[in-house]
Structure formats: C-alpha cells, structure tokens
Amino acid sequence: MCKKRKYVFGIDECMKDQIQFMNDIGIQTLACCCGHGKYPKTIVIKTEHEEIIEFYSGTKLGERKRNRYYKKDKQGYYYIPEVTNELLARDGKPYDVPNTDLIATDDELEIIQYLRPTGTRRRVLAKVGKNYVKKANNLIISTEVLIDGQIAIWVRHKNEPEEKERVEFAENCFDEKSEKNPNAVLKRMIDKYATRKGK
C-alpha cells in the first residue's frame, strides 16, 4: 500500500513490481489500484478467453470505454464499485472470501465469519426475520466456530472499536427448540445490545 497520488495516470508505486511480473508471464493487465488503505487492492485483467475481470475477486466487469473501471469518491480515492460492494463488510473492512453469489433477503442478516486457522473473513447469512434485521442495523456482528465446536458470536456498535465487542457462545446445532442454537443466541444478543448506545 502507498500514499494516494495527486495524479491518476501510471501505476501505484507499491504495485509496479507485481504488475510487471504479471505482464512478464503473459497476464494482460488493464488497470490497477492498491486501494491506499481505504479500498481493496484491485487489478483489472483480460483473460485468455477475452473476459475482463478483477483479478483478486474474480468479478466479471466487461468492456469499458478507455478502460474506465474505477470511480472516484469524495476524498479522491479510486475504487471499482462492483468489487467494493462485494468485498466490504459492515465494519468497512474487505472480505477475503466475497461469497458474491450469496444474496441476503430482507429477513436475513449478514454476518462476518472468521475461518480457522487463518482468520480469513467471509460472509454468512442468518435468517432472523425482518424485525431483527432492522434492529441490528447499527451493529457489527461476527462469528467463529471454536476448536471445541462451540460458536462464538461477537457484537458491537458501528461506532465502537473491536475491543468493545461483547461475546456469547452457542452450540453448533440446528435444533430450533434449543435456546443455545446460534440463531436463538444471536437474537438475544440483538435484543440486548441494539437498544444500548455504543461507547
């Protein structure tokens, strides 16, 4: 990652070696941006089948006039809308596994799941109902399956740092009658923390 440049032409300094390597081994690169700490790093390439995709996410982009795949935000940072919308979680950080085919309905809540052992982040959906989706609007919720099989669920407000997260544990089961199934614990946590103001 490098600092945002005042000009838009050329390759970000921190990506020059990578782009050169990709070109040297026959990958046709069309555009790129390191994201400058605000957006995911992206590289637009043309495949051997003449498809235009973003290299990291695999998002298909199609032909654009003058290779204009990026848009500029109010602070002057460039991003690819199709990729950013797919990769950013509720906490504003990018997913490592975008699960772009996973589309939430109005009664499903998007949650960040941490995958062991690397901590890779991906999207999962919890069917909690419209009321709970609405209640959880200002919450960031993440989960992880622990070594002992329990599911840890963390909750915090969007304006709170990660160290303010509250955690509760659920059983890794699908028994809807159990008060310890993940959905039941999640709903109780939303009820408990959604009405409290973050600090």
C-alpha positions as CSV (number, residue, x, y, z in Angstrom):
1,M,0.0,0.0,0.0
2,C,1.3,3.5,-0.8
3,K,0.0,7.1,-0.4
4,K,-2.6,8.4,-2.8
5,R,-1.0,10.3,-5.7
6,K,-2.1,13.7,-6.9
7,Y,-2.3,12.4,-10.4
8,V,-4.3,9.5,-11.8
9,F,-2.1,8.2,-14.6
10,G,0.5,5.5,-14.1
11,I,0.8,2.6,-11.6
12,D,0.8,2.9,-7.9
13,E,4.5,2.6,-6.7
14,C,3.8,-0.3,-4.4
15,M,2.3,-2.3,-7.3
16,K,4.8,-1.7,-10.1
17,D,6.8,-5.0,-9.5
18,Q,3.6,-7.1,-9.3
19,I,2.2,-5.6,-12.5
20,Q,5.5,-6.0,-14.3
21,F,5.7,-9.7,-13.1
22,M,2.1,-10.4,-14.3
23,N,2.8,-8.8,-17.7
24,D,6.0,-10.8,-18.0
25,I,4.3,-14.1,-17.5
26,G,1.6,-13.2,-20.1
27,I,-1.3,-11.8,-17.9
28,Q,-2.7,-8.8,-19.7
29,T,-3.3,-6.1,-17.1
30,L,-5.6,-3.1,-18.0
31,A,-5.8,-1.1,-14.7
32,C,-5.0,-1.3,-11.1
33,C,-5.1,0.4,-7.7
34,C,-3.7,-0.5,-4.3
35,G,-6.7,1.0,-2.5
36,H,-4.4,3.2,-0.3
37,G,-5.8,1.6,2.9
38,K,-9.4,2.6,2.2
39,Y,-10.4,0.1,-0.5
40,P,-9.4,-3.4,-1.5
41,K,-6.4,-3.7,-3.8
42,T,-7.6,-4.4,-7.3
43,I,-6.2,-5.4,-10.7
44,V,-8.2,-5.5,-13.9
45,I,-7.1,-8.1,-16.4
46,K,-8.1,-9.6,-19.7
47,T,-8.1,-13.4,-19.7
48,E,-7.0,-15.7,-22.5
49,H,-10.8,-16.1,-23.2
50,E,-11.1,-12.3,-23.7
51,E,-13.1,-11.9,-20.5
52,I,-12.4,-8.8,-18.4
53,I,-12.3,-9.5,-14.7
54,E,-10.9,-8.1,-11.4
55,F,-8.0,-10.4,-10.5
56,Y,-8.5,-10.9,-6.8
57,S,-12.3,-11.2,-6.5
58,G,-12.9,-12.8,-9.9
59,T,-15.7,-10.3,-10.6
60,K,-16.6,-10.0,-14.2
61,L,-16.5,-6.4,-15.4
62,G,-17.0,-6.4,-19.2
63,E,-15.7,-3.9,-21.8
64,R,-15.5,-0.2,-20.7
65,K,-14.6,2.8,-22.8
66,R,-11.0,3.8,-22.3
67,N,-10.7,1.1,-19.6
68,R,-12.7,3.2,-17.1
69,Y,-13.3,0.7,-14.5
70,Y,-12.8,2.9,-11.5
71,K,-14.9,5.6,-9.9
72,K,-13.5,8.4,-7.6
73,D,-15.0,9.1,-4.2
74,K,-15.3,12.5,-2.5
75,Q,-11.8,12.2,-1.0
76,G,-10.3,11.5,-4.4
77,Y,-9.8,7.7,-3.9
78,Y,-10.5,5.4,-6.8
79,Y,-12.4,2.1,-6.4
80,I,-14.3,-0.4,-8.6
81,P,-18.0,-0.3,-7.4
82,E,-18.8,-3.9,-8.3
83,V,-15.8,-5.2,-6.3
84,T,-16.1,-2.8,-3.4
85,N,-19.8,-3.6,-2.9
86,E,-19.0,-7.3,-2.8
87,L,-15.9,-7.2,-0.6
88,L,-16.6,-4.7,2.1
89,A,-18.3,-5.9,5.3
90,R,-20.4,-3.9,7.7
91,D,-17.2,-2.8,9.6
92,G,-15.9,-1.3,6.4
93,K,-13.1,-3.9,6.0
94,P,-12.8,-6.2,3.0
95,Y,-13.9,-9.8,3.0
96,D,-11.2,-12.3,2.0
97,V,-13.8,-14.7,0.6
98,P,-16.5,-12.5,-1.0
99,N,-19.3,-15.1,-1.5
100,T,-20.7,-12.9,-4.3
101,D,-23.4,-15.5,-5.0
102,L,-24.8,-15.1,-1.5
103,I,-27.6,-12.6,-1.7
104,A,-29.4,-11.6,1.5
105,T,-33.2,-11.4,1.6
106,D,-35.0,-8.8,3.7
107,D,-35.2,-11.3,6.6
108,E,-31.5,-12.4,6.6
109,L,-28.7,-10.7,8.4
110,E,-25.2,-10.5,7.0
111,I,-22.5,-11.6,9.5
112,I,-18.7,-11.8,9.3
113,Q,-17.4,-15.3,9.8
114,Y,-13.8,-15.9,10.8
115,L,-12.4,-19.2,9.4
116,R,-9.9,-21.2,11.3
117,P,-6.9,-21.4,11.3
118,T,-6.0,-18.2,9.3
119,G,-8.8,-15.9,10.4
120,T,-10.0,-15.5,6.8
121,R,-13.2,-13.4,6.7
122,R,-16.2,-14.4,4.7
123,R,-19.9,-13.5,4.6
124,V,-22.6,-15.7,6.1
125,L,-26.3,-15.1,6.4
126,A,-28.5,-15.7,9.4
127,K,-32.3,-16.0,8.9
128,V,-33.5,-13.9,11.9
129,G,-36.6,-12.1,10.5
130,K,-37.2,-8.6,9.3
131,N,-37.6,-7.1,12.7
132,Y,-34.2,-8.4,13.9
133,V,-32.5,-7.3,10.6
134,K,-33.9,-3.8,11.3
135,K,-32.8,-3.9,15.0
136,A,-29.3,-4.9,14.1
137,N,-28.8,-2.1,11.6
138,N,-26.2,-0.3,13.8
139,L,-24.5,-3.5,15.0
140,I,-21.4,-5.3,13.6
141,I,-21.7,-9.0,14.2
142,S,-19.1,-11.6,13.7
143,T,-18.8,-15.3,14.5
144,E,-16.3,-18.2,14.7
145,V,-16.5,-21.9,15.2
146,L,-14.1,-22.7,18.0
147,I,-11.9,-25.8,18.5
148,D,-14.3,-27.3,21.0
149,G,-17.2,-27.0,18.5
150,Q,-18.9,-24.1,20.2
151,I,-19.8,-21.0,18.1
152,A,-18.6,-17.6,19.4
153,I,-20.7,-14.6,18.5
154,W,-19.4,-11.1,18.9
155,V,-21.5,-8.0,18.8
156,R,-20.5,-4.3,18.9
157,H,-21.9,-1.0,17.7
158,K,-20.6,0.5,14.5
159,N,-19.1,3.4,16.4
160,E,-17.2,1.2,18.8
161,P,-13.7,-0.3,18.4
162,E,-13.2,-4.1,18.3
163,E,-12.0,-4.2,21.9
164,K,-15.6,-3.2,23.0
165,E,-17.1,-6.4,21.5
166,R,-19.3,-8.5,23.6
167,V,-19.2,-12.3,23.2
168,E,-21.6,-15.1,23.9
169,F,-21.4,-18.8,23.0
170,A,-23.8,-21.0,21.1
171,E,-24.0,-24.7,20.5
172,N,-23.2,-25.8,16.9
173,C,-26.7,-27.3,16.4
174,F,-29.8,-26.8,14.3
175,D,-32.4,-27.7,17.0
176,E,-34.8,-24.8,16.7
177,K,-36.3,-25.6,20.1
178,S,-32.9,-25.2,21.8
179,E,-32.2,-21.9,23.5
180,K,-28.5,-22.4,22.8
181,N,-28.7,-22.7,19.0
182,P,-26.9,-20.0,17.1
183,N,-30.0,-18.1,15.9
184,A,-31.5,-18.0,19.4
185,V,-28.3,-16.7,20.9
186,L,-27.9,-14.2,18.1
187,K,-31.5,-12.9,18.5
188,R,-31.0,-12.5,22.3
189,M,-27.8,-10.5,21.7
190,I,-29.5,-8.2,19.2
191,D,-32.3,-7.7,21.7
192,K,-29.8,-7.0,24.4
193,Y,-27.4,-4.7,22.7
194,A,-29.3,-3.0,19.8
195,T,-31.1,-0.6,22.2
196,R,-27.9,0.3,24.1
197,K,-25.8,3.2,22.8
198,G,-22.2,2.3,21.8
199,K,-19.4,3.9,23.8
